[in-house]
Amino acid sequence: MIASLLSSITTFFATIGPIEAAVLFATLTPQMDRQARRALALRATLIAGGILLVFTLLGEPLLRQLGVSIAALQTAGGIILLLIALDMVFARADSMFKLTPSEGVEAQGRDDIAVFPIATPLLAGPGAMSSGILMAANAHGEPMALGLVVVALFAVMALTYGLLLASHDLNRMLGITAQRVLMRVFGILVAAIAVQAVFTGVISALKPGL
C-alpha cells in the first residue's frame, strides 16, 4: 500500500511538475503582492486539481466506451511517461511538454494567468492527465487502490500550492543547477515506472487472462 502511494506521488510529482510551475509562476508574477499571488496560486491549483481528478476518475471508463483496452491504455500511458522522463533526465530546453514560445508570449499579456498557462497546460497537462488515467486503470476498480491515487493527487497539488506561494524565495534559494538536478533524479524514477507500465500493458495484451 505504501509502495503504491509513493509510486503515485512520484508519478504525479514528475508529470505535474511543481518545481517547474513555481519557476514559471515567479517569472509571471514579479509585480504582484503576496496576497494577490496567494489568491492566484490557490485558484490555479484548484482548477488544475479539479481537471486531473475528473480525468483520473472518469478517463478510464470513457476510454472503455471508446473501445480502448486497459492494456492499450497502460502501454500508451507508459510511452508518454517515458517521453516526459527523457525530457527531465536530459533537461531539454525545447521539451514538448513545456510552454511553447507563443504560449509564453500570450501568457505574459493576460490579466488572469490562473487558468492559462498555470492550471493548464502547465499543471494539468497531457502527461499528468495520462498519468491519472493510467494509475486509475492500474487500480482495477479496487476502491482502496483508487483512493490511494486520489490521495496522491491531493498531496501533490497541496505541495504544488505551497511551492507556488514560495516560488520567489525558491528561485533565489535553489538556483538553476539544483532545480535541474532534482528534475533529473525524478526523471530516472519516472522512466522506471514508465517502462514497467509498458511491460505490463504488452504482457496483458499478449496474455489477456493475466
Secondary structure, DSSP 8 states (H G I E B T S, - for coil): -HHHHHHHHHHHHHHH-HHHHHHHHHHH-TT--HHHHHHHHHHHHHHHHHHHHHHHHHHHHHHHHTT--HHHHHHHHHHHHHHHHHHHHHT-TT-TTS--HHHHHHHHT-S-TIIIIIIIIIIS-HHHHHHHHHHHHHTTT-HHHHHHHHHHHHHHHHHHHHHHHTHHHHHHHHHHHHHHHHHHHHHHHHHHHHHHHHHHHHHHHH-TT-
